[in-house]
């Protein structure tokens, strides 16, 4: 059950009648289609005409059906006992699945035992890592190898590198390759991203983060790397003792609200140096390498924007803050005050870097680098679960990506990314009965993706009025985290 979402009265054998079905894979739109569902799966997609029988009917006339959205970088299960608010916002915004980017041994155990909470309308947990690789569990190459082995044993879908060095990252990557488990996440400051791609890294998050990837697109690469290598890892305990893992979790949680508040003057100079020496030819060569090695990118532009403009009124005054739990807002506001205390030169370097991030995202898209949409919601300042995926769409469009590319990044590309190509991400027989009904054409304008007339989730239908009721309930008792 859910505090916010009532079970749907339109469920079972549902017929979405006379709708335009959009196929992100080939970019086509087929009008006048009936989509039939039963037991949470799509059973048929046919031309409108057959009598509906006794099954519930959703009127699709003048509307467009797209596969439900996926958020490929999320932290909803950081608070596994209190996900109801975040999940409700995700349903209201058309999200049916996510990749959990911060796992734990306890989370993996709960998943194995089937005890993870699943309130009404909840999205699917598509993949999760175990514990983040940090100096606590991966301070040496041997430790990193051991951590990968433990996560593989515990059933993690992938390993996430968080705060590592070149040596520990490459050791973990090599062991992950040997065991057949994927590794992705953050690239360390002293690692060449080309080495990560050639080594078989699965995904790179946040365009790096930091300046690591941008150094490879600089005509002064050696200087940028030398400056960037001065970044120090945060102090974390390296000895295991009772409660140490909880201490590390609290320390990391405090840092990740807005990592930009920890930007040093050396790093700010590295940003300025990289941005001022940008080389489009080198950027295209890097993009070609990522394409060749299928090195996935999850840009999370909404995350980098909220970090680098941490005290901007558009974030601090966002009216959607009313959905967030009070404790989350207090942490966000604390990070705003800390960001405002950064030296002017540091904040200016962070602001100027935004144009470089848009430019590189466009370069990657133009080169065919595989990319998925993600937000880093649930724990990150100013990022509202559910809504933030639509913010991400806006920023991808600002970078110059087409509406079809954006639609693919949240539907068919996540399916390919997760190895579910052919079984999810489209509206076709045998696929999950997860779709979003839109009032406008998403192939014409990406903003149509937020014009949601209703959501079909596991074969149950929530209309626009139902979704508005969900939002009102969350606002009345804010619980998103």
C-alpha positions in Angstrom: 0.0 0.0 0.0 0.9 3.6 -0.3 0.2 6.7 1.7 -0.2 8.7 -1.5 -1.4 6.4 -4.3 -4.7 4.6 -4.3 -5.0 1.3 -6.2 -6.4 1.9 -9.7 -10.0 1.0 -10.5 -9.0 0.6 -14.1 -7.0 -2.6 -14.2 -6.8 -6.1 -15.5 -7.6 -6.4 -19.2 -7.3 -2.7 -20.2 -7.7 -1.3 -23.7 -6.1 2.0 -24.7 -8.3 2.8 -27.7 -7.6 4.8 -30.8 -4.2 6.2 -29.8 -1.1 7.2 -31.8 1.6 4.7 -30.8 5.1 6.2 -30.9 8.0 3.8 -31.4 11.3 5.3 -30.2 13.4 2.7 -31.9 12.6 3.8 -35.4 11.0 7.2 -34.7 7.6 6.3 -36.2 4.1 7.3 -35.0 1.2 5.0 -35.9 -2.2 6.6 -35.4 -5.5 4.8 -34.8 -4.1 2.0 -32.7 -5.6 -0.1 -29.9 -3.3 -1.3 -27.2 -4.6 -4.3 -25.3 -3.1 -5.4 -22.0 -3.6 -8.3 -19.6 -1.9 -9.4 -16.4 0.6 -6.5 -16.6 1.7 -7.2 -20.2 0.8 -5.8 -23.6 -1.0 -8.6 -25.5 -1.8 -6.8 -28.8 -1.3 -3.6 -30.8 -3.8 -3.4 -33.6 -5.7 -1.0 -35.8 -8.7 0.5 -34.0 -11.9 -1.3 -34.9 -12.6 -4.3 -32.7 -15.4 -4.0 -30.1 -13.8 -3.4 -26.6 -16.0 -6.1 -25.0 -16.2 -5.9 -21.2 -12.7 -4.7 -20.6 -12.0 -1.2 -19.2 -11.3 1.4 -22.0 -8.9 4.3 -21.9 -9.7 6.9 -24.5 -6.6 7.6 -26.6 -8.1 9.8 -29.3 -5.9 12.7 -30.2 -3.2 11.5 -27.8 0.2 9.8 -28.1 1.4 6.7 -26.3 5.1 6.2 -25.5 6.8 3.6 -23.3 7.0 4.6 -19.7 10.2 6.4 -18.7 13.4 5.1 -17.0 15.7 7.1 -14.7 19.1 5.5 -15.0 20.8 7.3 -12.1 18.8 7.4 -8.9 19.2 6.8 -5.1 15.6 6.2 -4.0 16.6 3.1 -2.0 19.1 5.1 0.1 16.1 5.1 2.5 14.5 1.7 1.7 12.0 2.0 4.5 10.7 5.4 3.3 10.5 5.4 -0.4 6.7 6.1 -0.7 6.9 9.8 -1.4 9.7 9.5 -4.0 7.9 6.6 -5.7 4.6 8.5 -5.8 6.3 11.4 -7.6 7.9 9.1 -10.0 4.6 7.5 -10.9 3.0 11.0 -11.4 5.8 11.8 -13.8 5.6 8.6 -15.9 8.6 6.7 -14.5 8.3 3.0 -14.3 11.9 1.9 -13.6 15.3 3.0 -12.3 18.9 2.1 -11.6 19.9 2.3 -8.0 23.3 3.9 -7.8 24.1 3.4 -4.1 23.6 -0.1 -2.8 24.7 -2.1 0.2 25.0 -5.6 1.4 21.7 -5.2 3.3 19.9 -3.9 0.2 21.1 -6.8 -1.9 20.0 -9.2 0.9 16.5 -7.6 1.0 16.2 -7.9 -2.8 17.1 -11.6 -2.7 14.6 -12.2 0.1 11.9 -10.2 -1.6 11.4 -7.8 1.3 12.1 -4.5 -0.5 9.1 -2.1 0.0 6.8 -1.9 -3.0 4.0 0.6 -2.5 1.2 1.0 -5.0 2.4 2.2 -8.4 6.1 1.8 -7.5 8.7 1.7 -10.2 10.8 -1.4 -10.9 14.3 -1.6 -9.5 16.1 -2.5 -12.7 19.6 -2.8 -11.3 21.6 -2.0 -8.2 25.2 -2.0 -7.1 26.6 -3.0 -3.7 28.6 -0.6 -1.5 30.2 2.3 -3.3 34.0 1.9 -3.8 35.7 4.4 -1.5 38.9 4.5 0.5 37.0 2.7 3.2 36.7 -0.6 1.2 39.0 0.0 -1.7 42.0 1.9 -0.4 44.5 -0.4 -2.2 44.2 -2.4 -5.4 43.9 -5.6 -3.4 41.1 -4.1 -1.4 39.3 -3.1 -4.6 39.6 -6.6 -6.0 38.2 -8.0 -2.7 35.3 -5.5 -2.8 34.4 -6.5 -6.3 34.4 -10.2 -5.4 32.2 -9.6 -2.4 29.6 -7.7 -4.5 29.7 -10.3 -7.2 29.0 -13.0 -4.5 26.2 -10.9 -3.0 24.4 -10.6 -6.3 25.1 -7.0 -7.3 24.1 -6.2 -10.9 27.2 -3.9 -11.2 29.9 -2.3 -9.2 29.9 1.5 -8.7 33.3 3.3 -8.5 32.9 6.4 -6.3 36.1 7.8 -4.7 39.0 5.8 -6.1 42.4 6.3 -7.6 43.7 5.2 -11.0 45.3 2.1 -9.4 42.2 1.0 -7.4 39.8 1.8 -10.2 41.8 -0.2 -12.8 42.2 -3.1 -10.3 38.5 -3.2 -9.7 37.7 -2.9 -13.4 40.0 -5.8 -14.2 38.5 -8.1 -11.6 35.0 -7.1 -12.7 35.8 -8.0 -16.2 37.2 -11.4 -15.0 34.1 -12.2 -13.0 31.7 -10.9 -15.7 30.1 -8.1 -13.6 29.9 -4.6 -15.0 31.7 -1.6 -13.4 30.7 2.0 -13.8 30.5 5.3 -12.0 32.9 8.1 -11.3 36.3 8.3 -13.0 39.2 9.2 -10.6 41.0 12.4 -11.2 44.3 10.7 -12.2 42.7 8.4 -14.8 42.7 9.0 -18.5 39.1 8.3 -19.6 40.5 6.6 -22.8 42.1 4.0 -20.5 38.7 3.4 -18.8 37.0 3.0 -22.2 39.6 0.6 -23.5 39.5 -1.3 -20.2 35.7 -2.0 -20.7 34.1 0.4 -18.2 30.3 0.1 -18.5 29.2 3.7 -17.8 30.6 7.1 -16.9 28.3 9.3 -14.8 28.0 13.1 -14.7 30.4 13.5 -17.7 33.3 12.5 -15.4 32.6 13.9 -12.9 34.8 17.0 -12.6 37.3 17.8 -15.2 38.7 14.3 -15.9 36.9 13.7 -19.2 37.3 17.4 -20.3 41.0 17.1 -20.0 41.0 14.6 -22.8 39.3 17.3 -25.0 41.9 20.0 -24.1 44.8 21.1 -26.2 46.7 21.5 -23.0 45.8 18.1 -21.6 48.9 17.5 -19.7 48.6 20.8 -17.8 44.9 20.2 -17.0 45.7 16.7 -15.7 48.6 17.9 -13.6 46.3 20.5 -12.0 43.4 18.1 -11.6 45.5 15.5 -9.9 45.9 17.8 -6.9 42.4 16.9 -5.9 42.4 14.9 -2.6 40.0 12.2 -1.6 37.9 13.0 1.4 39.1 11.6 4.8 37.3 8.3 5.4 38.2 5.6 7.9 40.3 2.9 6.4 39.9 0.4 9.3 36.9 -1.7 9.8 35.2 -1.5 13.2 31.7 -2.0 14.5 29.6 0.8 13.0 32.2 2.0 10.5 30.0 1.4 7.5 27.3 3.5 9.0 29.8 6.3 9.8 31.1 6.2 6.1 27.5 6.4 4.9 26.8 9.5 7.0 30.0 11.1 5.8 29.3 10.4 2.2 25.7 11.6 2.5 26.9 14.9 3.8 29.3 15.4 0.9 27.0 14.3 -1.9 24.2 16.9 -1.2 26.3 19.2 -3.3 29.9 18.1 -4.0 30.7 21.4 -5.7 30.8 23.0 -2.2 34.1 21.1 -1.8 35.7 22.5 -5.0 39.2 23.7 -4.3 40.9 26.6 -6.0 43.2 24.1 -7.8 40.1 22.4 -9.3 38.6 25.7 -10.2 41.7 26.6 -12.1 41.6 23.2 -13.8 38.1 23.9 -15.0 39.1 27.2 -16.4 42.2 25.8 -18.1 40.2 22.9 -19.7 37.4 25.2 -20.8 39.8 27.8 -22.3 41.7 25.2 -24.2 38.9 23.1 -25.6 39.7 21.2 -28.8 36.8 20.1 -30.8 38.9 17.6 -32.8 40.1 15.9 -29.6 36.5 15.9 -28.3 35.3 14.1 -31.4 38.2 11.6 -31.2 37.2 10.9 -27.6 33.5 10.5 -28.6 34.6 8.1 -31.4 36.5 6.0 -28.9 33.5 5.9 -26.5 31.3 4.8 -29.4 33.8 2.1 -30.5 34.0 0.6 -27.0 30.3 1.2 -26.1 31.2 3.3 -23.2 27.8 4.5 -21.9 27.3 8.0 -20.7 24.7 9.2 -18.1 25.2 13.0 -18.2 22.8 13.9 -15.4 22.8 17.5 -16.6 20.3 18.4 -13.9 22.7 17.2 -11.3 25.7 19.2 -12.6 23.5 22.3 -13.0 22.2 22.2 -9.5 25.7 21.7 -8.2 27.4 24.5 -10.2 24.5 26.9 -9.7 24.0 25.8 -6.1 22.5 29.1 -4.9 20.5 30.1 -8.0 17.0 31.3 -7.3 15.6 28.8 -9.9 16.7 26.1 -7.5 16.4 27.6 -4.1 12.9 29.0 -5.0 11.6 26.0 -6.8 7.9 25.7 -5.9 8.2 21.9 -6.2 10.1 21.9 -2.9 6.7 21.5 -1.3 6.9 17.8 -2.1 10.2 17.2 -0.2 10.6 16.0 3.4 11.6 18.8 5.8 14.9 17.2 6.7 15.9 17.0 3.0 15.2 20.7 2.6 17.3 21.6 5.7 20.2 19.7 4.2 19.7 21.5 0.8 19.6 24.9 2.4 22.7 24.2 4.4 24.5 23.4 1.1 23.2 26.7 -0.4 24.9 28.6 2.4 28.1 26.7 2.0 28.1 27.2 -1.8 27.6 30.9 -1.3 30.8 31.0 0.8 33.0 29.7 -2.0 35.5 32.2 -3.4 34.1 34.2 -6.3 36.7 32.8 -8.7 35.6 29.3 -7.8 31.9 29.9 -8.4 32.6 31.7 -11.6 34.7 28.8 -12.9 31.8 26.4 -12.0 29.3 28.7 -13.8 31.4 29.0 -16.9 31.9 25.2 -17.1 28.2 24.7 -17.8 28.7 25.7 -21.5 31.4 23.1 -21.9 29.2 20.4 -20.5 26.4 21.2 -22.9 28.9 21.3 -25.8 30.4 17.9 -24.9 27.0 16.3 -24.5 26.1 17.5 -28.0 29.4 16.2 -29.4 28.7 12.8 -27.8 25.2 12.7 -29.2 26.3 13.7 -32.7 29.0 10.9 -32.6 26.5 8.2 -31.6 28.0 7.7 -28.1 25.4 5.5 -26.2 23.7 7.6 -23.6 20.9 7.2 -21.1 18.9 9.8 -19.0 19.4 10.0 -15.3 19.0 12.6 -12.5 20.8 11.6 -9.3 17.6 12.3 -7.4 17.1 11.3 -3.8 19.9 12.9 -1.7 21.1 15.5 -4.1 20.3 19.2 -3.5 17.5 20.8 -5.5 16.6 17.6 -7.4 12.9 16.7 -7.1 12.3 13.0 -7.7 10.2 12.4 -10.8 10.0 16.0 -11.9 13.8 16.1 -12.3 13.7 13.6 -15.2 11.7 16.2 -17.1 14.3 18.8 -16.0 16.9 16.6 -17.5 15.0 16.4 -20.8 14.9 20.2 -20.9 18.7 20.5 -20.4 19.4 17.8 -23.0 17.4 19.9 -25.4 19.4 22.9 -24.4 22.5 21.0 -25.3 21.0 20.5 -28.8 19.7 17.0 -28.7 16.6 16.2 -30.7 13.2 15.2 -29.3 13.7 11.6 -30.6 17.1 11.3 -29.1 15.8 12.4 -25.7 12.9 10.0 -25.9 15.2 7.1 -26.7 17.5 8.0 -23.8 14.6 7.3 -21.4 13.0 4.3 -23.2 14.8 2.1 -25.8 18.4 3.1 -24.7 17.9 2.0 -21.1 16.6 -1.3 -22.4 19.7 -1.7 -24.4 21.9 -0.5 -21.5 20.4 -3.1 -19.2 20.5 -5.9 -21.6 16.7 -5.9 -22.0 16.6 -5.0 -25.6 13.6 -6.7 -27.2 11.8 -7.2 -23.9 11.2 -3.6 -22.7 11.3 0.0 -23.9 8.7 -0.2 -26.7 4.9 -0.6 -27.0 4.6 -4.1 -28.5 3.1 -7.4 -27.7 4.9 -9.1 -24.9 6.3 -5.9 -23.5 5.4 -4.6 -20.0 2.1 -2.8 -19.8 3.9 0.4 -18.8 3.1 3.4 -21.0 2.5 7.1 -20.8 -0.3 8.8 -22.6 0.6 12.3 -23.8 -1.5 15.2 -25.0 1.1 16.3 -27.5 3.5 14.8 -30.1 6.9 14.0 -28.4 8.6 13.7 -31.8 7.9 17.3 -32.5 8.9 18.8 -29.1 10.5 17.2 -26.1 8.3 19.2 -23.8 5.4 16.9 -24.8 7.0 14.3 -22.5 5.7 16.2 -19.5 2.2 16.8 -21.0 1.0 13.6 -19.3 -2.7 12.6 -19.7 -2.3 9.5 -17.7 0.0 6.6 -16.8 -0.5 2.8 -17.4 1.7 1.0 -14.8 1.8 -2.8 -14.8 -1.6 -2.7 -16.6 -3.2 -0.3 -14.1 -4.4 3.1 -15.3 -4.0 6.4 -13.4 -5.6 9.3 -15.2 -4.4 12.9 -15.0 -6.9 13.6 -12.3 -5.7 10.6 -10.3 -2.0 11.8 -10.7 -3.0 15.3 -9.6 -4.5 13.8 -6.5 -1.3 11.9 -5.8 0.7 15.2 -6.0 -1.8 17.0 -3.7 -1.3 14.2 -1.1 2.5 14.4 -1.3 2.3 18.2 -0.9 0.0 17.9 2.1 2.4 15.4 3.9 5.8 16.0 2.2 7.8 12.7 2.2 10.0 12.6 -0.8 13.7 12.2 -0.1 
